[in-house]
Structure formats: structure tokens, C-alpha cells
């Protein structure tokens, strides 16, 4: 049900109509582009903003024009009036942010000045996104972004956390800075900091005492991976997951984690605690057993089953006891559960995964079949039976929202290099005549990789 609803939402097609603004044989001047930016046609304005961002060297006037455009909320795409939109769409302002990100360092100081002075939340958020996309090129903005961690607006603080994580390259000082955010009044901001600390691994371990305290946090944060995109998850869930990646310093949390695993009211939190225990304990069997039970108890909802399957996969070979239940999950009615079961089986037992993957290639859903192909490719085997599956996949006409089985097969064959030589005729036909440019490009790349592999072995 989850996937079918998500597909309905994503099935809304948004068309960007070409305006022909830049179809002239000559390149428009900066002044011409600025005039278009200030015009009434939002789509033309967005195109002009993008064109300004590509001009080099970027003049101060060009940068200022883009910064002024950050506050422009007009949609940069055509959306029919009868379409109800649940997700963000491109605006002139977001295009300006992308253009500034392309310019990079020369725009940083003016962007920071804009953030400090602008009263408009959307514009400030876009400015922060521009800095985030520059990564280390925006390192001079860190003092500005750090000040924003105390901004009165939750959205700004949240965006600042994500930008700092993108820009800051010193793990230990980043960990210390994120630690100051773990007491933010907003659950969403706290969760962003917790997740960023988890990504740091052992460098984030100085925050273990606070993460243990957060195992008692009663707040929920936003979780948009639901059909109506209004779901939530407990902060306790994030804290437990983060502790799993803190290394030996998190051993002190085992007692609290066991209490959470056995007694927390939320099944997702219990599953997260079980994962953390299994990840750090010398005797993970009981915790793995809790994850196995979560798969078996569908009454808690498919999201709990799905999460348990994902976390078992992250445990790798430590979760071998779960293989029978993961095999059962391969026939679960929810597509995403089947996909994550495939990925978990490959992560836990790659040496026995091929036979299971070949069976799953018969699945009725294109997303599952594409997942099978991708995982076969990651294993790198090219037996005659597997090559037959690849060839069949190259002729698969099914596609779902950018997931194309033919594309997945071409990419996987390219990774095999010289082992995929028998697929060359099929890839050539695809490169020359497939209806999808995306698939044709993948086929061309695969042919180059196969040819390169042959050359290296001659």
C-alpha cells in the first residue's frame, strides 16, 4: 500500500516548457539576462538565472542579481492548476541558489551578507543551500552558519546544521559543534544533529553521554517517507541508531539500550535499540532475535518489518541467523520490504546470494527486478545463467519513476568489464536504438568499460 500510494504521488508529471529565450544564435549579454530575470515570465526568469550562473568570470553585478533572486518564490516549472503538489518544486529562487553554488567561492561573502540581512525565510534557506552545495569552497561561511544555530527560526537552524555538515571537514571539531545542537528545542534540529553525529562514526563518540540521555526523549521528529509525507519518528530511534556507530565508547550504553529494546512502547525504537546492541555487543544473538521477531510480527506494520530488514542487512554476517526470515521477506506483499530483503541477503551472505537473486528476477515489479540486477552486478559474477538474466533484462520494457531495468542491466554489465563480452551485440543494439536516452547512454558507457577491460587483459 505504501509503495502504491507513493507511486500515485510521484506519478504527477511536471512539465518544464522550453521558452526559447536563449534560442538566439548569439549569447545574450548580462544586461539582457538581468532584464529577463526581472520580467513577468517565471520560467524565462529561471532560465535567465541559470544562464547568468554559467557566465565566467562572474561579475559582482551577476552575483548580486542572483542573490536578489533568492527571494523569488515563483515556480520555475509549469504545473497544471488541477494538480495538488505535496513536495517542493523548483522556483526562480532555488535556481538562483544553484547558479550561486556553481559560481562558488567568489559569491560566498555576498551570500553570507544576504543571510544576515534578509528578513525572508525562503530566501535565507536557499542561500544556505547554495553554501552547502559548495562544500569546502564555502569554508569561510562557517562562522556565519555557526551563528545561525541560534537563529529563532527552526527552518534556518535545520538548514544551517545540514550546511555545516556538508562544508566542515574536521570530524572532531564538527562533532563538538554538533554536540551543542543536541539540546535544541526543535526535535527536527536535534534529529539532524544526531544523524550527522552518527555519520561521523567514532569521531562522534564524545557525544555518547548526551545520546544516552536522548534514549529517554519523548519527542517525535518529521519523517516524510510516508504516503502523505507527514509521518514522524521518535528521537529515541535516532539516538539508538547513532550509538550503534560510536565504537567502544558506546559500550557504556548497553544497559540502557537493553532496557529500551525490551520495554520501549514504540516497536521502531525497540528495533533500533536491538540493532545498536547487535552492532556493538560480543554476544549479539538476543538482539538479532529481536530483529527477527520484528519481521515475523507484521501486526506492527510493514514499516517496522522494513526497518528490521534494513538493519539486519547493516549488521552483515553478524545477522546470519536471520537468513530464513529474510527469505520469507522476499515474498512480502510490500515492494520495499522485498527490495530491502534482497539487499540484506547480499550484505549478510554474498557467497550464497546468487541463487536467491536469480529467483527474484521473476518478481512482477520492475523496482524489484532492477534491484536484483544491481545486486547481481555488485557481486561481480558472470556465470552463463547470470548472463542469460542480464540479456533478458536488457529487453525489459518495464520502468517505474526513473528506475529502468534495461538501464540497471547496462550498468551492471559495464562493471563486469571483459567478463561481459557476450553481451556486446545486445548493448550495441541498445546504444543505437533504445527509446530512452538514459538507457542509450548507459549502454555506450558499458561498451566502453567492456572494451577497456579487454584491452587491459591483452
C-alpha positions as CSV (number, residue, x, y, z in Angstrom):
1,X,0.0,0.0,0.0
2,X,2.8,2.4,0.9
3,X,4.6,2.0,-2.5
4,X,1.3,2.2,-4.4
5,X,0.4,5.5,-2.7
6,X,3.9,6.8,-3.2
7,X,3.7,5.9,-6.9
8,X,0.4,7.8,-7.2
9,X,2.1,10.9,-5.7
10,X,5.1,10.6,-7.9
11,X,3.1,9.9,-11.0
12,X,2.3,13.6,-11.2
13,X,4.3,14.7,-14.1
14,X,5.7,18.3,-14.0
15,X,6.4,19.7,-17.4
16,X,9.0,22.4,-17.9
17,X,8.1,24.2,-21.1
18,X,11.0,25.5,-23.2
19,X,10.6,29.2,-23.6
20,X,13.1,29.8,-26.4
21,X,14.7,32.6,-24.5
22,X,18.1,31.5,-25.5
23,X,17.4,30.1,-28.9
24,X,19.2,33.1,-30.5
25,X,22.3,32.5,-32.4
26,X,24.2,35.0,-30.2
27,X,24.7,34.8,-26.5
28,X,22.6,37.4,-24.6
29,X,24.5,40.0,-22.6
30,X,24.4,40.2,-18.8
31,X,22.1,43.2,-19.1
32,X,19.8,41.3,-21.4
33,X,19.6,38.4,-18.9
34,X,19.0,40.7,-16.0
35,X,16.1,42.2,-17.8
36,X,14.6,38.8,-18.4
37,X,15.1,37.9,-14.7
38,X,13.1,40.9,-13.7
39,X,10.3,40.1,-16.3
40,X,6.9,38.6,-15.6
41,X,7.5,35.1,-17.1
42,X,8.8,33.0,-14.2
43,X,10.1,30.2,-16.4
44,X,12.0,32.6,-18.6
45,X,13.4,34.3,-15.4
46,X,14.6,30.9,-14.1
47,X,16.3,30.2,-17.4
48,X,18.0,33.6,-17.3
49,X,19.2,33.0,-13.7
50,X,20.8,29.7,-14.8
51,X,22.5,31.4,-17.8
52,X,23.9,34.1,-15.5
53,X,25.3,31.5,-13.3
54,X,27.2,30.0,-16.2
55,X,28.9,33.2,-17.2
56,X,32.6,33.4,-16.4
57,X,34.2,35.3,-14.8
58,X,31.2,36.0,-12.6
59,X,30.9,39.8,-12.2
60,X,29.8,41.4,-8.9
61,X,26.7,42.6,-10.8
62,X,25.9,39.0,-11.8
63,X,26.4,37.7,-8.3
64,X,24.2,40.4,-6.8
65,X,21.5,39.7,-9.4
66,X,21.4,36.1,-8.4
67,X,21.4,36.9,-4.7
68,X,18.5,39.3,-5.2
69,X,16.7,36.4,-7.0
70,X,16.9,34.1,-3.9
71,X,13.7,35.6,-2.6
72,X,11.8,34.9,-5.8
73,X,9.2,32.2,-4.9
74,X,7.7,32.0,-8.4
75,X,7.6,28.4,-9.8
76,X,10.2,27.6,-12.4
77,X,8.1,24.9,-13.9
78,X,4.7,24.7,-15.4
79,X,2.2,22.8,-13.2
80,X,-1.4,22.4,-14.3
81,X,-3.8,24.1,-11.9
82,X,-5.7,20.9,-11.1
83,X,-2.5,19.2,-9.7
84,X,-2.2,19.0,-6.0
85,X,1.5,19.2,-5.0
86,X,2.8,17.6,-1.9
87,X,6.5,18.1,-2.5
88,X,8.7,21.2,-3.2
89,X,9.1,22.3,-6.8
90,X,11.8,24.4,-8.4
91,X,11.4,28.1,-8.1
92,X,13.3,31.0,-9.6
93,X,14.9,31.4,-6.2
94,X,16.1,27.8,-6.0
95,X,17.5,28.1,-9.5
96,X,19.4,31.2,-8.3
97,X,20.8,29.2,-5.4
98,X,22.1,26.5,-7.8
99,X,23.6,29.2,-10.0
100,X,25.4,30.7,-7.0
101,X,26.7,27.3,-6.0
102,X,28.2,26.9,-9.5
103,X,30.0,30.2,-9.1
104,X,31.4,29.1,-5.8
105,X,34.0,31.0,-3.7
106,X,33.6,34.4,-5.4
107,X,29.9,34.5,-4.2
108,X,30.4,33.4,-0.5
109,X,30.9,36.7,1.2
110,X,27.8,38.3,-0.5
111,X,25.7,35.2,0.3
112,X,26.7,35.5,4.0
113,X,25.8,39.2,4.0
114,X,22.4,38.4,2.4
115,X,21.7,35.7,5.1
116,X,22.5,38.2,7.9
117,X,20.3,40.9,6.4
118,X,17.4,39.3,4.6
119,X,14.1,39.1,6.6
120,X,12.7,36.4,4.3
121,X,13.0,32.8,5.4
122,X,12.7,31.1,2.0
123,X,15.5,33.3,0.6
124,X,17.8,32.7,3.5
125,X,17.2,28.9,3.3
126,X,18.1,29.0,-0.4
127,X,21.2,31.0,0.4
128,X,22.3,28.4,2.9
129,X,21.6,25.6,0.4
130,X,23.9,27.4,-2.1
131,X,26.7,27.4,0.5
132,X,26.0,23.8,1.3
133,X,26.4,22.7,-2.3
134,X,29.8,24.5,-2.5
135,X,31.1,22.2,0.3
136,X,34.7,23.1,1.3
137,X,34.7,26.0,-1.1
138,X,32.4,27.7,1.3
139,X,34.6,27.2,4.4
140,X,34.8,30.9,5.0
141,X,31.0,30.8,5.7
142,X,31.3,28.5,8.7
143,X,31.3,31.4,11.2
144,X,28.0,32.7,9.7
145,X,26.5,29.3,9.7
146,X,27.5,28.6,13.3
147,X,25.8,31.8,14.4
148,X,22.6,30.5,12.6
149,X,22.5,27.6,15.0
150,X,21.0,30.1,17.4
151,X,18.6,31.6,14.9
152,X,15.0,32.0,16.2
153,X,13.6,30.2,13.1
154,X,13.6,26.4,13.2
155,X,13.9,26.1,9.4
156,X,17.1,28.2,9.4
157,X,18.7,26.3,12.2
158,X,17.9,23.0,10.5
159,X,19.3,24.2,7.2
160,X,22.4,25.5,8.9
161,X,23.1,22.1,10.5
162,X,23.0,20.4,7.1
163,X,25.2,23.0,5.5
164,X,27.8,22.9,8.3
165,X,28.0,19.1,7.9
166,X,28.5,19.5,4.2
167,X,31.2,22.2,4.5
168,X,33.1,21.2,7.7
169,X,35.9,18.7,7.0
170,X,37.4,18.3,10.5
171,X,35.4,15.4,12.0
172,X,36.4,16.1,15.6
173,X,35.6,19.8,15.7
174,X,32.4,19.1,13.7
175,X,31.5,16.6,16.4
176,X,32.0,19.1,19.1
177,X,29.9,21.7,17.3
178,X,27.1,19.3,16.6
179,X,27.1,18.4,20.3
180,X,25.9,21.9,21.1
181,X,22.8,21.3,18.9
182,X,21.7,18.1,20.7
183,X,19.7,20.2,23.1
184,X,18.0,22.3,20.5
185,X,14.3,22.9,21.4
186,X,13.2,21.6,17.9
187,X,13.0,17.8,17.5
188,X,13.9,18.1,13.8
189,X,17.0,20.1,14.6
190,X,18.1,17.6,17.3
191,X,17.5,14.7,14.9
192,X,19.6,16.3,12.2
193,X,22.5,16.7,14.6
194,X,22.1,13.1,15.9
195,X,22.1,11.7,12.4
196,X,25.1,13.8,11.5
197,X,27.0,12.6,14.5
198,X,26.1,9.0,13.6
199,X,27.7,9.6,10.2
200,X,30.9,10.7,11.9
201,X,31.3,7.3,13.5
202,X,33.8,7.1,16.3
203,X,34.7,10.7,15.9
204,X,31.3,11.5,17.3
205,X,31.9,9.4,20.4
206,X,32.4,12.4,22.8
207,X,28.6,12.8,22.4
208,X,27.8,9.4,23.8
209,X,26.6,10.7,27.2
210,X,24.1,13.0,25.6
211,X,23.0,10.3,23.2
212,X,22.3,8.1,26.1
213,X,20.1,10.8,27.7
214,X,18.3,11.1,24.4
215,X,17.1,7.5,24.7
216,X,14.5,9.0,27.1
217,X,13.5,11.8,24.7
218,X,9.7,11.8,24.3
219,X,9.6,14.0,21.2
220,X,9.0,12.9,17.6
221,X,10.6,14.4,14.5
222,X,9.4,14.7,10.9
223,X,9.7,11.6,8.7
224,X,8.5,12.2,5.2
225,X,8.8,8.7,3.8
226,X,5.1,8.0,4.2
227,X,2.3,8.1,1.7
228,X,1.0,11.5,2.9
229,X,4.5,12.8,3.6
230,X,3.5,13.8,7.1
231,X,4.9,10.9,9.2
232,X,7.0,11.1,12.3
233,X,9.7,9.1,14.1
234,X,10.8,9.2,17.8
235,X,14.1,11.0,18.6
236,X,14.8,7.9,20.7
237,X,15.1,5.9,17.4
238,X,17.8,8.3,16.1
239,X,19.7,8.2,19.4
240,X,19.8,4.4,19.4
241,X,21.0,4.2,15.8
242,X,23.7,6.8,16.4
243,X,25.0,4.9,19.4
244,X,25.5,1.8,17.2
245,X,28.2,3.7,15.3
246,X,30.1,5.3,18.2
247,X,32.5,2.4,18.7
248,X,33.9,1.1,22.0
249,X,33.0,4.4,23.8
250,X,29.3,3.4,23.4
251,X,29.7,0.2,25.4
252,X,28.5,2.1,28.5
253,X,25.1,2.5,26.8
254,X,24.4,-1.3,26.6
255,X,22.4,-1.4,29.8
256,X,20.1,1.5,28.7
257,X,19.8,0.0,25.2
258,X,18.7,-3.4,26.5
259,X,16.1,-1.6,28.6
260,X,14.8,0.2,25.5
261,X,14.9,-2.9,23.4
262,X,12.7,-4.8,25.9
263,X,10.4,-2.1,27.2
264,X,10.0,0.9,24.9
265,X,6.4,1.5,23.7
266,X,7.4,2.1,20.1
267,X,8.4,-1.0,18.0
268,X,10.6,1.1,15.8
269,X,12.6,2.2,18.8
270,X,12.9,-1.3,20.1
271,X,14.2,-2.4,16.7
272,X,16.8,0.4,16.6
273,X,18.0,-0.5,20.1
274,X,18.3,-4.1,19.1
275,X,20.4,-3.0,16.1
276,X,22.7,-1.0,18.3
277,X,23.2,-3.8,20.8
278,X,23.9,-6.3,18.0
279,X,26.3,-3.9,16.4
280,X,28.5,-3.4,19.5
281,X,27.9,-6.5,21.6
282,X,30.2,-9.6,21.7
283,X,27.0,-11.7,22.1
284,X,24.5,-10.2,19.6
285,X,22.2,-13.2,19.4
286,X,19.4,-11.9,21.6
287,X,19.4,-8.6,19.8
288,X,19.3,-10.2,16.4
289,X,16.5,-12.3,17.7
290,X,14.5,-9.2,18.4
291,X,15.0,-8.0,14.9
292,X,13.9,-11.4,13.6
293,X,10.8,-11.2,15.7
294,X,10.0,-7.8,14.2
295,X,10.0,-9.4,10.8
296,X,7.7,-12.1,11.9
297,X,5.2,-9.8,13.7
298,X,3.6,-8.0,10.8
299,X,0.9,-6.7,13.1
300,X,3.2,-3.8,13.9
301,X,3.0,-2.6,10.3
302,X,5.2,-3.0,7.2
303,X,7.3,0.0,8.2
304,X,8.6,-1.9,11.2
305,X,9.2,-5.1,9.1
306,X,11.0,-3.0,6.5
307,X,13.2,-1.3,9.2
308,X,14.1,-4.6,10.8
309,X,15.1,-6.0,7.4
310,X,17.3,-2.9,6.6
311,X,19.0,-3.0,10.0
312,X,19.7,-6.8,9.7
313,X,21.4,-6.0,6.4
314,X,23.6,-3.4,8.0
315,X,24.8,-6.0,10.5
316,X,26.2,-8.1,7.7
317,X,27.4,-11.6,8.6
318,X,26.6,-11.0,12.3
319,X,22.9,-11.5,11.3
320,X,23.3,-14.9,9.5
321,X,20.7,-16.3,11.9
322,X,18.1,-14.2,10.2
323,X,18.5,-15.7,6.8
324,X,15.3,-17.9,6.9
325,X,13.2,-14.9,7.9
326,X,14.8,-12.8,5.2
327,X,14.0,-15.4,2.6
328,X,10.4,-15.2,3.8
329,X,10.5,-11.5,3.4
330,X,11.3,-12.0,-0.3
331,X,7.6,-12.7,-0.9
332,X,6.3,-10.0,1.3
333,X,3.4,-8.0,-0.3
334,X,5.2,-4.7,0.1
335,X,7.7,-4.0,-2.7
336,X,10.2,-2.1,-0.5
337,X,10.3,-4.9,2.0
338,X,11.2,-7.3,-0.8
339,X,13.9,-4.9,-2.1
340,X,15.5,-4.4,1.3
341,X,15.4,-8.2,1.9
342,X,17.4,-8.7,-1.3
343,X,19.9,-6.1,-0.2
344,X,20.2,-7.6,3.3
345,X,20.7,-11.1,1.9
346,X,23.6,-9.9,-0.3
347,X,25.1,-8.0,2.6
348,X,24.8,-10.9,5.1
349,X,25.7,-13.9,2.8
350,X,27.1,-12.7,-0.6
351,X,28.5,-16.2,-1.2
352,X,25.0,-17.7,-1.3
353,X,23.1,-14.8,-2.7
354,X,23.2,-15.6,-6.4
355,X,20.6,-18.4,-6.4
356,X,18.2,-16.2,-4.4
357,X,18.6,-13.3,-6.7
358,X,18.0,-15.3,-9.8
359,X,14.7,-16.5,-8.3
360,X,13.7,-12.9,-7.5
361,X,14.3,-11.8,-11.1
362,X,10.8,-13.3,-11.8
363,X,9.2,-10.7,-9.5
364,X,6.3,-8.8,-11.1
365,X,7.6,-5.4,-10.0
366,X,10.2,-3.6,-12.1
367,X,11.7,-2.0,-9.0
368,X,12.4,-5.4,-7.6
369,X,13.9,-6.7,-10.9
370,X,16.1,-3.7,-11.2
371,X,17.3,-4.2,-7.6
372,X,18.1,-7.9,-8.5
373,X,20.2,-6.7,-11.4
374,X,22.0,-4.1,-9.4
375,X,22.9,-6.6,-6.7
376,X,24.0,-9.2,-9.2
377,X,26.3,-6.6,-10.6
378,X,27.7,-5.8,-7.2
379,X,28.6,-9.4,-6.7
380,X,30.6,-9.4,-10.0
381,X,29.7,-13.0,-11.2
382,X,29.2,-13.8,-14.8
383,X,28.1,-17.4,-15.0
384,X,26.2,-18.5,-18.1
385,X,23.0,-18.5,-16.1
386,X,23.6,-15.0,-14.8
387,X,24.5,-13.7,-18.2
388,X,21.2,-15.0,-19.6
389,X,19.4,-13.0,-16.9
390,X,21.3,-9.9,-17.9
391,X,20.4,-10.4,-21.6
392,X,16.7,-10.8,-20.7
393,X,16.9,-7.7,-18.5
394,X,18.3,-5.7,-21.5
395,X,15.0,-6.3,-23.2
396,X,12.8,-5.5,-20.2
397,X,10.4,-2.7,-21.2
398,X,9.1,-2.0,-17.6
399,X,10.1,1.2,-15.9
400,X,9.0,3.0,-12.7
401,X,9.9,6.6,-11.9
402,X,13.4,6.7,-13.2
403,X,14.1,3.0,-12.3
404,X,14.6,1.2,-15.6
405,X,15.5,-2.5,-15.7
406,X,17.4,-2.1,-19.0
407,X,19.5,0.8,-17.6
408,X,20.3,-1.3,-14.5
409,X,21.4,-4.2,-16.7
410,X,23.6,-2.0,-18.8
411,X,25.3,-0.5,-15.8
412,X,25.8,-4.0,-14.2
413,X,27.3,-5.3,-17.4
414,X,29.7,-2.4,-17.6
415,X,31.0,-3.2,-14.1
416,X,31.8,-6.8,-15.3
417,X,34.1,-5.4,-18.0
418,X,35.7,-8.2,-20.1
419,X,33.5,-10.9,-18.4
420,X,30.5,-9.3,-20.2
421,X,31.9,-9.7,-23.7
422,X,29.0,-11.9,-24.8
423,X,26.6,-9.0,-24.1
424,X,28.3,-6.7,-26.6
425,X,25.9,-7.3,-29.6
426,X,22.9,-6.6,-27.3
427,X,24.5,-3.5,-25.9
428,X,25.3,-2.2,-29.3
429,X,21.7,-2.5,-30.4
430,X,20.6,-0.7,-27.3
431,X,23.2,2.0,-27.7
432,X,21.9,2.6,-31.3
433,X,18.2,2.3,-30.9
434,X,16.8,2.3,-27.4
435,X,13.9,4.8,-27.0
436,X,15.5,6.1,-23.8
437,X,18.4,8.5,-24.0
438,X,19.3,7.5,-20.4
439,X,19.5,3.8,-21.4
440,X,21.4,4.5,-24.6
441,X,24.0,6.4,-22.6
442,X,24.3,3.6,-20.1
443,X,24.8,1.1,-23.0
444,X,27.5,3.3,-24.5
445,X,29.3,3.5,-21.2
446,X,29.0,-0.3,-20.7
447,X,30.6,-0.9,-24.1
448,X,33.5,1.4,-23.3
449,X,34.0,-0.4,-19.9
450,X,33.9,-3.8,-21.5
451,X,36.4,-2.7,-24.2
452,X,38.7,-1.2,-21.6
453,X,38.7,-4.4,-19.6
454,X,39.5,-6.4,-22.7
455,X,42.4,-4.1,-23.5
456,X,43.9,-4.3,-20.0
457,X,43.9,-8.1,-20.2
458,X,45.6,-8.4,-23.6
